[in-house]
Amino acid sequence: MQQTYQYEYGWLIPFIPLPVPILIGVGLLLFPTATKICRRIWSFQSVLLLSIVMIFSMNLSIQQINSNSVYQYVWSWIINNDFSLEFGYLIDPLTSIMSILITTVGIMVLIYSDNYMAHDQAYLRFFAYMSFFSTSMLGLVTSSNLIQIYIFWELVGMCSYLLIGFWFTRPLAANACQKAFVTNRVGDFGLLLGILGFYWITGSFEFQDLFKIFNNLISTNEINLLFVTLCAVLLFAGAVAKSAQFPLHVWLPDAMEGPTPISALIHAATMVAAGIFLVARLLPLFIVIPSIMNLISLIAIITVLLGATLALAQQDIKRGLAYSTMSQLGYMMLALGMGSYRSALFHLITHAYSKALLFLGSGSVIHSMERIVGYSPYKSQNMVLMGGLRKHVPITKTYFLLGTLSLCGIPPLACFWSKDEILNDTWLYSTIFAIIAWGTAGLTAFYMFRIYLLTFEGHLNVHFKNYSGKEKIPFYSISLWGKGVSKRIKQNLRLLAVSNNESSSFFSKRTYRIDDNGRNMTRPYITIAHFENKKLDSYTYESDNTMLFPLLVLGLFTLFVGSIGIPFNQEGIDILSKWLTPSINLLHQKSTNSTDWYEFFKDAIFSVSIGYLGIFIASLLYKVPYSSLLNLDLINSVVKRGPKRILWEKILNDMYGWSYNRAYIDFFYTRFLIGGTRGLAELTHFFDRHIIDGITNGVGLISFFVGEVIKYLGGGRISSYLFFYLSYVLICLLIFLLPLLLNIT
């Protein structure tokens, strides 16, 4: 009785955080000064209300684990003849998992943001957007039908637009939010068409009715499979855009222009997880259509590999993590395409906490780097300008390393358990997919440890040198694998500078050596006059406790959350499998997860070995020596000058060009899609202006000239009028009478 009573209040879950953005908006409108003075109160209320949702969600989840129950409540909104639109909420294992992820990660991000955004003038607007974003996401995961999901789906897209473009005065941020919005509109239009198509087929938007009716139609063969597959592809298109799957992934790296806490929330448990949630919710519908399951798997495996390769040469720390998110989302989508429902949700849980930890850790690094005079927001995110931070931010370094090792698949951290399951499932599905997935696991370890080494290891020259202004040393950046460089300054600083006359092509035919002080070249030696008489803050230091506390909590999650998928009891059933029993039964799969520990450890040896191999290669290339971006001396000693050396250098340069230029996909879209659309618009404009308008204007012009000619024929003489009139009558008579005369003759 008490259990049902608590479920009845499940509709409150999305609306509990809603008062914060409403009150902030009203306060800024009516009492702006008082609202801004009391701004810390609003951040406290945001955390408090989201904490209430978290406690409520956890309580419902515990009840579900104990009773394997599902609760749904709907009420009619529009009833007209055969059409009925109902609104309601659904509390099942998928809903409870997503609500816990949203609230736990959201609370940590809000606490973190209180200090991170403390000096921002739009502090209140930030918390209003974040609370409304949480409301939209909670409404999405508790929806009981497709129409309700679509409404909250669009609200999530709107909030992401506002958050990504939060610093809208920056041109890059304004362009990034527009790019994310437009790209997601492509997928959302497909999602809307798919929803309407399945309503045409089944006559219902409700999930339970939709699955039941559709399965009956499939079993009795009373449906057009081609039309069904098309509708399913359109539904999947919405998930492709929202979860940044190929080919609609292009908005994801640009979304890093928003504040780092937003990146942590979007990339961990909210927006990008919405696509995974949608496919998981509709999996009972997709699983009976083999072609759509194959398509999901194919798109996912491409995304897995593409995201990993694009992360290899990124210099922006947040963009590197963004492509990592893209690749890991591909793993989740791959598991769903293979029908491994449990593995996909398991990796969704573990990845959410690990990636939130990494993004907040990167925000702590950026926050520290921005304290150095002369570091702009864009310089402070460039890993080329970092290094040696382990001495200055040891706590951040520890937690960042923890998240890095988790994504690398190192036991006993969280992502090891979930990723290992997905890798093992791929062998049962497809050998080719398994090889790609396992190889990408090694790439993941490589690029994640590369990010860690470039950021925290090596030496950081943080001391500024003030010169008289006679000599100015410009700011440069070294590319990773051979961008054209030349020696320019060798006197006191022994630096390398990129010549202004050198080509900036990413396909340089030669790879140049970077000397031992090559990385030091990138340090910002300030020579501007107005800095000379000021005290310079020329060192980094650890973030405040308000920012470190979320790292601690997320670090604990990263350490221990993987235990929910480990079978500790005598029955061999883990907590996650017991939790997901109702959803797994709906898919007609086994709800138990009995584990053969011998097979598990045998498979784990291979996955862990691949992870360690990627870490080892990254350590060789980026750690020895510390001051070099790439240990070319090591490569030169192994590969001597000759055809093999030239081939090796060409491969490195091509890999760098592919990764740094985002596989040229953005270039393709700009040249062919955007350029083609503009060309078509110009052609249409030309046709409308010169052909359509030309015909209309031509008729008017001809009428004008005819009128001018006729005007001169009227002289005012009746005899002339009679002559023209009789001539006209005679001509008409000849036209009508001539055929008759010809027939008589």
C-alpha positions, 0 to 999 in steps of 0.5 A: 500500500505504501509502495503504491502511494509513493509511485502515485507521486512519481509525476512530481519528479520532473516538476520539483526543480522547475520553481528555480528557473521560474522564480529566478526569471520573475525575480530578475524581471521585477526585483533585479538588484535584490535577486542578484544580491541573493544569488547564492540562495538560488544555487542552494535551492537548485541543489536542494530541489534536485537532491529531493528528486534524487532521494525520491528516485533512489527510494523508487529504485530500491522498491523496484529491485525488491519487487520487480515492479513497473508502475504507469499512470495516464490520464486523457487529455484530448478525446475525439471520436477514434483519436485519444491523446493521453499524458502520464508517467512511467516508472520502470527500471530504465526510468529509475536508472536515468533519473538517478544518473541525471540527479546525482551527476546534476547535483555534483555539477551544480555544486561545482558550478557555484565556484566555477561560475562565481565570477560570471555576470550571468551566474543566475542565468546559468543556474536557471538554464541548468535547472530547466535542463534537469526538468526537461531531461527528467520529464523525458525519461518519465514519459509514458508515450511518444508524443510526450517524449517528443515534447520534452525532447525538444525542450532538451534541445532548446536548453542545450542551445541556450547552454552551449551558447551561454557565452553568446558574445563569443562568435565561436559559442554563438556558431556552436549553439546554432550548429548543434541546434540545426544538426539536431533538427535534422534528427528531430524531424526524422523522429517526428515522422517516425512517431507519426508513422508508427501511430499510422500503423498501430493507432497508439502512442503509448509504449505498452499498447504500441509494443503489444499491437506491433508484435501482433501485427508482425506475428500475423504478417499483416504489415508492410515490412518496408514501411515499418523499417522506414519508420524505425529508421526515422525514429533511430535518426532522432537518437543518432543526432542527439547521441552524436552518432555518425554522420550527425556527430559534427555538433559535439566538439563545437559544443565545448564552447560552453562552460565546462560544467555544461559540458560535464552535464551534457556529455555524462548523463543528459543530452547525449544519453537521451539518444541511448535512452530512446533506443533502449526504450524502443528496443522491444519495437526494434528487436523484431526488425532484424534490418534495423538492428543491423543498421544500429550496430553498423552506425554504432561500430563506425561511431566507435572507431571514428570517435577514437581516431578523431581524438588522437590529435586533438589539442583542446582538452575538452574536444579530446574528451568530447570525441571520447564521449562520442566513441563510448556512446558508440559502444552503448549503441553497439550493445543495443544493436546486438540486443545486449540491453543490460550491457548497454545500460551498465556502460551508460551508468559507469561511463556517466560517472567517469566522464563527469569526473574527467570533464570536471577535472578538465574544468579544474585544470582550465580554471587553474590555467586561466589564473596565469596572466596572459592566458585567454580562455582558448589558450587555457584549454590547449594541452600543448600549453600545459604539462607539469601540472601534477605538482601544482594541482595534485588532487585534480591530477589524482582524480583525473588519472582515476577517470582516465584509467577507468575509460582505459578499462583498467580493473577494478574501476567502473568502465572495466566491467561494462566495457568488458561485457560489450567486448565479449558480446561482440565476438558472439555477434560479428568477428569483424565488429569484435576486431574493430571494437577491441582495437578501438579499446586500445586506441581509447587507452592511447588517447586518454593517457595522451591527454593525461600525460600532456596535461599533467606530466612533463615540465611547466614553465609558469614564470613570466619574463618581462622584457623592455619591449624591444624584443617580442617573442610571439606565441606559437603552437607546435603540431603533433606530427610534423607541421612546417617548423623552422629554427628562429630563436636559439640565443637565450631561450633556445626556442623553435618558432613556426615561420610565418612564411612556412606552409600550414598544410597538415600534409607536410611531406617532411617530419621535423625534429622538435628539440628538447625545449620544443614545448617550452616554445609554447609558453607565453612570455609576456612583453606587453608594457602594461604588465611590467609594473604589475604583480603577475600571478605566474603560477597555477594552484589547486581549485577550491574545495567547492570544486574538489568535493564533486571530484571526490564524490564522482571518484568514489562512484568511479571506484565502486559503481561497477560493483552493481554488475558483479554477482556476489550472491549465491544465485549468481545474480548481480544487482543490475540484472535483478534491477532490470528484470522487468525490462529484460523480460519484456525483451524475452531474454534471460533475467539472470547473469550467471558468471563463469569466473574462469571465462570472465578472467580469461576474457578480461586478460585480453581486454586489460592487455589491450588497455595497457598496450595503449597506455604503454605506447602513449607513455613512450611517445609523450612521456620520454622526454617530457618536453617533447610533444612526440618523441621523434628521436625514439622513432628516428632511432628505430626507423632509419632514413630510407623508404621505410622512414618516408612511408612512416612519416607519410602515415603519421602526417596522414593520421594527423591530418585525418584526426586534426581535421575531423576526418574532413566531414565538416569540410564535406558538409560545408562544401557539398551540403551547405554549398549545394543548398546555397547554390540551389537557392541562388539558382531558384532565385535566378529562375524566380527573378529572371524567368517567372518575373520576366514573363510577367514583366514581359507581358506588361512591357508588350502591352505598353508598346502595343498601347503606344503604337495604337495611340498614334493611329487615332487621329480624330478623323471619322473617315480614317476610323471607317476605313480601319473598321471596314478593313477589319470586317473584310479581313474577318469575312475573308477568314471565315468565308475562304474555306467555304469558297474553297470547298465549293470550287 
